[in-house]
């Protein structure tokens, strides 16, 4: 019986979407499309004020949304998922006297209540007052309350977590990648528009501590058994990355001497985990050293780095990485590659932190392109292994995780319908990383490849991108057209087959089971113990060989078939 790696099992615990049968609903379109109610305004900042009522698992508060009107329109979509309820909304419009990018001179209108609000499933459509001017900046204040969806198997299905720690103390957090941040706060829940900054003012029992993204700004004791914790990020951030952690936390820290100077690294753990964390979290500095080498400077020096005990396995919450790997190496103590190298380091520290570069710094505009987040970060595991244990170890790890690829669905999903490919398969992790590994082999220049990885993070610094932008960048910087490789491995489930026959010292070879025009080079052994590039196309080619059979470099994820 074939063993199914843990990562595949967990991926299938996601809620199945209608996209499994290629059908999408109005709700899918409303959630996933950058429609006429979204495309005319740009989110500048979220200022969240939320009270967590642990006794009845409810939340309430408001989000002050600071935005710029790109066009003169009045109808606007705010996302807030059922069973949450939008109570009211108010607008403070700023009418520009003289608009300057850095110093706008404005007059603020009085606070105006929005009276026309229409509910449409998990969204609300608001008709704003007519005094919104093109290129003006405005505040939309949205009040809400309710009992948000509770996650059944976080983080693979999203929602709130109202848990207890080992000492029966409340332990609360959120995981909402895929499902969307609108599961717990009202927002423009589309990946293409990240707020340029965000503040969180989280109220919880005064016996607990709240940890959020970015920097701690202070705490207010409310005198009623609660306190309010203020956290803020000054960098653009994914909606689903904005996160509160509430529990019996204690803190320790260190300063990392990084490429951009001193980086504050803070660790927030449950009080009884402190000693274990001080030992296990030594992998954080190792991770930072390896990833700054491969990817460039950590992208959020201004906001610092945090690792936080979480009531689930892990998530890449920007500058506040969720950790739930139970203080052991591997993936919950298991090596996903079966090679042994995956037990040399803590999977959650390495993988989830890798998302700070690919996922948080470089973010996709549509969840259908989520391979950019997960494929590159899965390859970060390989690069970490190589940095500390060498190329042979990295190759063994890479080949090992390849065994978990099932090739039942393409890596890229359907656009404009919030189609998360990981709801069907986890292939974007191992297959995406294997594709990148092959691209590296074809470039055949590790320094150039490293500069491409660093260049991606510099060129698309704090930006949202499409897969085409990433693909085009790699092809342009390498000087090699990889478009057919991307098409083959991202958009089909077919693994190319190198068909061959050997006759009288000649090797005849061609590609089959591939997209039209597929011409990926591959390394093959033509003489004993030596690999050379061959350049197959869809038509048979001939080359001399000294061997009676064909052996392909294991760094290439292909199939071979003797058609003699």
Buried (B, 14 or more C-beta within 10 A) or exposed (E): EEEEBBBBEBBBEBEEBEBEEEEBEEBBEBBBBBEEBBBBBBBBBBBBBBBBBBEEEBBBBBBBBBBBBEEEBBEBBBBBBEEBBBEEBBBBBBBBEEBEEEEBEBEEBEEBEBEEBEEEEBBBBBEBBEBBBEEBBBBBBBBBBBBBBBBEBBBBBBBBBBBEBEEEBBBBBBBBBBBBBBBBBBBBBBBBBBBBBBBBBBBBBBEBBBBBBBBBEEEEEEEEEBBBBBBBBBBBBBBBBBBBBBBBBBBEEBEBEBEEEEBBBBBBBBBEBEEBBEEBBEBBBBBBBBBBBBBBBBBBBEBBBBBBBBBBBBBBBBBBBBBBBEBBBBBBEBBBBBBEBBBBBBBBBBBBBBBBBBBBBBBBBBBBBBBBBBBBBBBBBBBBBBBBBEEEBBBBBBBBBBBBBBBEBBBBBBBBBBBBBBBBBBBBBBBBBBBBBBBBBBBEEEEBBBBBBBBBBBBBBBEBBBBEBBBBBBBEBBEBEBBBBBBBBBEBBBBBBBBBBBEEEEBBBBBBBBBEEBEBBBBBBBEEEEBEEBEBBEEEEEEEBEBEEBEBBEBBBBEBEEEE
